[in-house]
Structures are given as structure tokens and as C-alpha cells.
Amino acid sequence: MYMFVNIRGRALQFTILGLFCLSVFAYYYTATNEIHQMAVLITSSQSSGIMVRSILNASGESQGTLSVKNATVESPSLNASSHDDSNYQQMTTPSSLVSSQSSMILNVSKSIEQSPVKKPAKSQNTSESATPVVRNDSAAAIYQPGHSVSIPEKCPNLGAKMEVVILVMSAPTHFAARTAIRQTWGHFGQRKDVSVMFMLGDTTDKQISTVLLREEDMYRDVIRGNFIDSYSNLTLKTISALEWVQEYCGKVKFFLKTDDDMFINVPRLLSFVNKHSKSRNVIFGRLARRWKPIRNKKSKYYVSHSQYKSERFPDFTTGPAYLLSSDVVPKLYVESLKQTYLKLEDVFTTGIVAHKLGIKRYQANEFFNKRIPFNPCNIQRSVSIHMVKYSEQFDLWKKLLDGKSKCK
């Protein structure tokens, strides 16, 4: 009886030992294949220039990750350009494995992470253009091109027969301001040579969105960009306006960017446009000279040194209203996306970006980007008047049309 139990126990021991040996063999065999596949992936990623993520997990103890994006990875052990297969063979040979698979994976991944990374050589095929690098602080990093509502019909034939397109920067909740403009100076948008539209972003308020949909459908004069409408995103709104003019109204002579608290004397504006009809590469408006960045972090207009290093801004035309010759629109749009984002849209667009492009900025005395006395002569002499409440638009409109006042 004792011998039977002893023999039975030895048989069980041999069985367990055999299973253990078989498991160890399968373990190492699987490890060898996985490491071989990893080396093949690394080699192929160098020639294709794509992102490769190789995640190796050995019994839940260790994990190595490799990322290669548009780059060639060089290391003493893995270098596809050297055509030396000795290191590759050593890595895939079972005899080169150390005490455990997990330690080898850590060593391989560590050598890859520490390897120098260099940019790939330029393609010999000129038809293939490299993907541009987008900096994290640039406008392009946060700007989403396109418009959810575009209404291109407001600029027939890309504006070839139009004198000026007026885009009014407005907020989703400013229904009364837009209504007042439509019922006053916005009436000039019915002319064939003038177009008046409102530029808005998106809103997370469902009730406001519902009202906006009805407004858009009724008036067909609201453009919607792909950004959340807020003070910090005013520069995105201007970039979106530039994109719209470039895309749908590129043949218009001039583009006026203005706000919904402005009164625009459109007849005076058309007279100004006609006077400067041959002007190119220009921006007209109220010129701000030698302004300094505000470094106080508590200020609404705070600008950090990382956003703008110099102690003075380039001269710029102030934001309530400025007029651009249409030839500068595509240049401003493209260059704006490359620059470090700044929420001060007038400083950014007509100052920093325009200065970099060599666009001329001119003082136009007819642009009053501030509140002035609302007498008929002031209104008739001006192109733009700032800080006008929606209820005051009707008073200014009446005085503009007043034929009794005699102004010098």
C-alpha cells in the first residue's frame, strides 16, 4: 500500500514537473516571437514615418511603449539604415535572452527611449509636401476652420461687383442689437454693392441656440463660426471672419470689420471706399501708436512675456471698426494661424500680424471708435461711432437722414 502511494506520488510529481517545463518553453517561445515582431515594426516605422506604438506586456509585470512620429529612430542596437543584422539576430535568438522576459523588454524599451531622434530627410518627390508643424501656443492649435452657417449667397459671384462687405461681430445673446442694426443702417445691405452680415460663434445654451436658429432662418444674415463665443475667443472670431471673406467674398474691394455697438454711416463709408479704390495692402481705422502690453495679471488685458516679448506693440487700428483692402485678407488669415495666440484681437490682427506681413496701417479721422456727441453734423461726418446702445441706433439713423442740418 505504501509503495503504491509512493509510486503514485512520484508519477504526480513527474507530471507537474513536465507541465512546468512545457509552460516555461511556451513562455520563452512566445516571448521570442513578440520581440521579433517588435523589431520588425520598428524597422518598418523608420521607412514609413508613421506613429508606431508597440506595447509588450509580460505576465502583467512590465510594459514598454515606443512612439515614432515622422522621425527615424537611431540607437546602437536598432538602426535600420546601417544594414547590420547582427544586433537584430542577437535580439531574436533564444540564447541571448536574460533571466526573464520582463527584464529584456525593459532594456529594449529603455534603449529606444534614450535614442536620439532626428527629422526625416526631405522627400525627393516635390509633389509631396511635409505636414506643417503646429506650435501648441499658435492660433492654429485652437482654431477650427469652416463655418456651421455660411450663407455664401450674400456675396454673389464672390463679390466681384461689390464695393464693401460689412461683418458685424456680435454675441449670441445680442438679439436686440442685431435687430436695431437691421432696422437702421443695416438697410444698406439691400444694395447690390454692399452686404451686411453678423458674425457669431457657438453657444452651449440650448434655449439661446433655439432662438438663434429661428433668427438665422428668418433673416439669412448670420454667419456661425466653429468656436465658443466668448471674450477670450474674439481673435478666433476675427480669424473666422477673415476665412469667410477669403472663401466666399474674395473679389470684393473692401472688408469692414465692426462691432454691434457701432453706428456705421454707410454712405460716408462708400464715399471713403471710392476715394481709396486703388489702395492695396492697407488697413484704415483709428490708429493706436506705441501702446505697451499690460503685465498686470489681474487686468482683463493682461499679456504675458511668453505671448509677446517686446515692450511695445506695433501700431494697430483699434477693434470697434477697421477697413481692409481685400488683398490683405488671405495673407492675414494664413499668417494669423502661425502666430502665438493673443486674445486682444485688434493688437493681434492689425498690429502683430499686419506688421509682420508689411501691411500699411493708416489713420482715418472719419473712424470715431469712441462715443461722441450725437448731433447731426457729427454723425454725417463720421464713418463709425462707438458705444452706441441698441436703443440709440434709431436716433442716430434719424439724424443721419435729416436733410435740414447744414454742416460745413
C-alpha positions in Angstrom: 0.0 0.0 0.0 2.8 2.4 0.9 4.7 1.6 -2.3 1.6 2.2 -4.4 1.1 5.7 -2.8 4.8 6.4 -3.2 4.7 5.4 -6.9 1.5 7.4 -7.4 3.1 10.4 -5.7 6.2 10.2 -8.0 4.1 10.0 -11.1 2.2 13.1 -10.0 5.5 14.9 -9.3 6.8 14.0 -12.8 3.6 15.2 -14.4 3.7 18.5 -12.6 7.4 18.9 -13.5 6.7 18.1 -17.1 3.8 20.7 -17.2 6.1 23.2 -15.6 8.9 22.6 -18.2 6.3 22.8 -21.0 5.0 26.1 -19.6 8.5 27.6 -19.4 9.2 26.5 -23.0 5.9 28.1 -24.3 6.6 31.2 -22.2 10.1 31.7 -23.8 8.8 30.8 -27.3 6.0 33.4 -27.1 8.5 36.0 -25.8 10.8 35.3 -28.7 8.1 35.8 -31.3 6.8 39.0 -29.7 10.2 40.6 -29.6 10.8 39.6 -33.2 7.6 41.3 -34.2 8.5 44.4 -32.2 11.8 44.6 -34.1 10.0 44.3 -37.5 7.6 47.0 -36.5 10.4 49.4 -35.5 12.2 48.7 -38.8 9.1 49.3 -40.9 8.2 52.5 -39.0 11.5 54.1 -40.0 10.7 53.8 -43.7 7.0 54.7 -43.5 7.4 57.6 -41.0 4.2 56.9 -39.1 3.3 56.6 -35.4 4.1 53.2 -34.0 3.0 52.1 -30.6 4.4 48.7 -29.6 3.1 47.6 -26.2 4.6 44.5 -24.8 3.2 43.0 -21.6 5.0 40.1 -20.0 2.8 38.4 -17.4 1.5 41.7 -16.2 4.8 42.8 -14.7 6.4 45.1 -17.3 5.3 47.2 -20.3 7.4 49.1 -22.8 5.9 51.7 -25.2 7.6 53.1 -28.4 6.3 56.1 -30.2 7.8 57.2 -33.5 6.1 60.1 -35.4 7.6 61.4 -38.7 11.1 60.5 -37.4 13.9 58.0 -37.8 14.9 56.4 -34.5 18.6 55.6 -34.2 20.2 53.6 -31.4 23.3 51.3 -31.0 21.0 48.2 -31.1 18.3 49.2 -33.6 19.4 51.1 -36.7 17.7 50.2 -40.0 20.0 52.4 -42.0 23.2 50.5 -41.0 22.2 47.3 -42.7 23.9 45.4 -39.9 21.7 42.4 -38.9 23.9 41.1 -36.1 22.2 43.0 -33.4 18.8 42.1 -34.8 19.7 38.4 -34.8 21.0 38.6 -31.2 17.8 40.1 -30.0 15.7 37.4 -31.6 17.9 34.4 -30.6 16.7 32.5 -27.6 20.2 32.1 -26.2 20.5 35.9 -25.9 17.6 36.1 -23.6 18.4 37.0 -20.0 17.0 35.5 -16.9 13.4 36.7 -17.6 11.4 38.2 -20.5 10.3 41.2 -18.5 13.9 42.4 -17.9 14.6 42.2 -21.6 11.6 44.2 -22.6 12.5 46.9 -20.1 16.1 47.0 -21.6 14.9 47.2 -25.2 12.3 49.9 -24.4 14.8 51.9 -22.3 17.4 51.9 -25.1 14.8 53.1 -27.6 13.5 55.9 -25.3 17.1 57.2 -24.8 17.9 57.1 -28.5 18.4 60.4 -30.4 15.6 61.4 -32.7 16.2 63.3 -35.9 13.8 64.7 -38.5 13.4 62.6 -41.7 15.2 63.7 -44.8 13.2 65.8 -47.3 11.4 63.8 -49.9 12.9 63.8 -53.4 9.4 63.9 -54.8 8.5 67.6 -54.9 4.8 66.8 -55.2 4.8 65.5 -51.6 4.7 68.3 -49.1 5.7 67.8 -45.5 2.9 68.3 -42.9 3.5 71.7 -41.3 4.4 71.7 -37.6 1.7 73.4 -35.4 3.0 75.0 -32.2 0.9 74.5 -29.1 0.7 78.2 -28.5 -0.3 79.2 -32.0 -3.8 80.2 -33.2 -3.8 77.2 -35.5 -3.7 74.9 -32.4 -7.1 76.0 -31.2 -8.8 77.3 -34.4 -11.2 75.0 -36.2 -11.7 76.1 -39.8 -15.1 76.3 -41.5 -18.5 77.7 -40.7 -21.6 75.8 -39.5 -23.7 78.6 -41.2 -22.0 80.3 -44.2 -24.7 82.0 -46.3 -22.4 82.4 -49.4 -25.4 83.8 -51.4 -24.9 87.1 -49.5 -21.8 87.7 -51.7 -22.8 86.8 -55.3 -20.0 85.9 -57.7 -17.5 86.2 -54.8 -18.3 89.9 -54.5 -17.0 90.8 -58.0 -19.4 93.7 -58.3 -19.5 94.8 -54.6 -17.8 97.7 -53.0 -17.7 96.6 -49.4 -18.8 93.7 -47.2 -19.5 94.5 -43.6 -19.2 91.8 -41.0 -20.6 92.8 -37.6 -19.1 91.0 -34.7 -22.0 90.0 -32.4 -22.7 87.7 -29.5 -25.4 85.0 -29.4 -27.4 86.9 -26.8 -27.3 90.3 -28.5 -30.7 89.9 -30.3 -31.8 93.5 -29.7 -28.5 94.9 -31.0 -28.8 93.0 -34.3 -32.5 93.9 -34.7 -31.7 97.6 -34.2 -29.0 97.5 -36.9 -31.3 95.6 -39.3 -33.9 98.4 -38.9 -31.4 101.3 -39.3 -28.1 101.4 -41.1 -28.2 97.7 -41.9 -30.8 98.6 -44.5 -28.0 99.5 -46.9 -27.3 95.8 -47.1 -30.1 95.6 -49.6 -27.9 97.3 -52.2 -26.1 95.2 -54.7 -22.7 96.8 -53.9 -23.0 96.4 -50.1 -23.5 93.3 -47.9 -24.1 93.5 -44.1 -23.9 90.3 -42.0 -23.4 89.3 -38.4 -20.5 87.1 -37.3 -21.2 84.8 -34.3 -19.7 81.8 -32.6 -21.4 78.8 -30.9 -23.2 78.7 -27.6 -23.7 75.9 -25.0 -27.1 77.4 -24.0 -29.8 75.3 -25.7 -32.5 78.0 -25.3 -30.3 80.6 -27.0 -29.5 78.1 -29.7 -33.2 77.6 -30.4 -33.8 81.3 -30.8 -30.7 81.7 -32.9 -31.9 79.0 -35.3 -35.2 80.9 -35.9 -33.3 84.2 -36.4 -30.9 82.6 -38.9 -33.8 81.1 -40.8 -35.8 84.4 -40.8 -33.1 86.9 -41.8 -30.4 84.8 -43.5 -27.7 87.3 -42.4 -26.0 85.4 -39.6 -22.6 83.6 -40.1 -21.6 81.0 -37.5 -18.0 80.0 -36.9 -16.7 76.9 -35.2 -15.8 78.3 -31.8 -17.4 79.1 -28.5 -18.4 82.7 -28.4 -16.6 84.4 -25.6 -14.3 87.4 -24.8 -11.2 85.2 -24.9 -12.2 83.9 -28.3 -12.6 87.3 -30.0 -9.4 86.7 -32.0 -10.9 83.4 -33.2 -14.0 85.3 -34.3 -11.8 87.7 -36.4 -9.9 84.9 -37.9 -13.2 83.2 -38.8 -14.4 86.4 -40.4 -11.2 86.6 -42.5 -11.7 83.0 -43.5 -15.2 83.7 -44.6 -14.3 86.7 -46.7 -11.4 84.8 -48.3 -13.7 81.8 -49.1 -16.9 83.4 -50.2 -16.2 87.1 -51.0 -12.6 87.2 -52.2 -13.4 89.6 -55.1 -15.0 92.4 -53.1 -13.0 95.7 -53.0 -13.0 96.3 -49.2 -14.0 94.5 -46.0 -15.2 96.4 -42.9 -14.9 94.6 -39.6 -17.0 96.2 -36.9 -19.0 95.5 -33.7 -22.7 95.5 -32.9 -22.4 98.6 -30.6 -21.3 100.7 -33.6 -23.2 103.1 -35.8 -21.9 102.9 -39.4 -22.6 105.8 -41.8 -22.7 103.6 -44.9 -23.0 106.5 -47.4 -19.9 108.1 -45.9 -18.2 104.7 -45.9 -18.9 104.2 -49.6 -17.5 107.7 -50.3 -14.3 106.7 -48.4 -14.0 103.4 -50.3 -14.5 105.2 -53.6 -11.8 107.7 -52.7 -9.3 104.9 -51.9 -10.5 102.4 -54.5 -6.9 101.9 -55.9 -5.3 101.4 -52.4 -3.8 98.0 -51.8 -2.1 96.3 -48.9 -3.7 98.7 -46.4 -5.8 98.8 -43.3 -7.7 102.1 -42.4 -9.1 103.0 -39.0 -8.3 104.7 -35.7 -4.6 104.2 -35.3 -3.2 103.3 -31.8 0.5 104.1 -31.6 3.2 102.9 -29.2 0.9 101.0 -26.9 2.6 98.9 -24.2 1.5 95.4 -23.1 -0.2 95.3 -19.7 1.8 92.9 -17.5 -0.6 93.0 -14.5 -2.1 89.5 -14.2 -5.3 90.9 -12.7 -6.0 93.0 -15.7 -8.5 92.0 -18.4 -5.9 92.9 -21.0 -3.0 91.0 -19.4 -0.3 89.9 -21.8 2.5 87.6 -20.6 6.1 87.8 -21.9 5.7 84.4 -23.5 2.8 85.7 -25.6 4.6 88.9 -26.6 8.1 89.7 -25.5 8.7 93.3 -26.8 7.9 96.3 -24.6 5.7 98.0 -27.2 3.1 96.7 -29.6 3.3 97.6 -33.3 0.9 100.3 -34.3 -2.6 98.9 -34.8 -6.1 100.0 -35.8 -8.5 99.7 -32.8 -11.1 97.0 -32.9 -14.5 98.6 -33.0 -14.2 99.3 -36.7 -11.4 99.0 -39.3 -11.4 98.7 -43.1 -9.2 96.3 -45.0 -8.4 96.2 -48.7 -9.5 92.7 -49.8 -6.0 91.7 -51.0 -4.7 91.6 -47.4 -7.5 89.2 -46.2 -5.9 85.9 -47.3 -2.5 86.9 -46.1 -3.8 87.9 -42.7 -5.8 84.7 -42.4 -2.8 82.4 -43.2 -0.3 84.3 -41.1 -2.7 84.7 -38.1 -2.8 80.9 -37.7 1.0 80.8 -37.4 1.4 83.3 -34.7 1.2 83.0 -30.9 -2.5 83.4 -29.9 -3.4 86.7 -28.3 -7.0 87.4 -27.2 -6.6 91.2 -28.0 -7.9 90.8 -31.5 -7.1 94.2 -32.8 -3.5 94.2 -31.4 -3.0 90.7 -32.8 -4.6 91.1 -36.3 -3.9 94.7 -37.3 -0.8 95.1 -35.2 1.4 92.0 -34.8 0.3 90.0 -37.8 -0.1 93.0 -40.2 3.3 94.4 -39.1 5.0 91.0 -39.8 3.4 91.0 -43.3 4.4 94.6 -44.0 0.7 95.7 -44.4 0.3 99.5 -44.0 -2.0 100.9 -41.3 -3.4 104.4 -41.8 -5.2 106.8 -39.5 -8.7 107.6 -40.9 -10.2 110.5 -39.0 -13.7 109.6 -40.0 -13.5 106.5 -37.8 -14.6 107.5 -34.3 -14.0 104.4 -32.2 -15.4 106.1 -29.2 -18.5 107.8 -28.0 -19.0 111.4 -29.4 -21.9 113.9 -29.1 -24.8 112.7 -31.1 -25.5 115.8 -33.1 -26.5 115.5 -36.8 -23.2 117.0 -38.1 -21.0 114.6 -36.1 -23.0 111.7 -37.4 -22.9 112.9 -41.0 -19.2 113.5 -41.0 -18.3 110.1 -39.4 -17.8 106.7 -40.9 -18.1 104.9 -37.5 -19.3 105.9 -34.0 -18.6 103.6 -31.0 -20.5 102.8 -27.8 -24.0 103.2 -29.3 -26.7 101.4 -27.4 -29.3 99.5 -29.5 -32.0 101.9 -28.5 -29.8 104.8 -29.7 -29.3 103.4 -33.2 -32.7 104.8 -34.2 -31.9 108.3 -33.0 -28.6 108.3 -35.0 -30.4 106.8 -38.0 -32.9 109.7 -37.9 -30.2 112.3 -37.6 -28.2 110.7 -40.5 -31.2 111.0 -42.8 -32.0 114.6 -41.5 -31.8 116.8 -44.6 -32.3 120.0 -42.6 -28.9 120.2 -40.9 -26.3 122.2 -42.7 -22.8 121.0 -41.8 -19.6 122.5 -43.0 
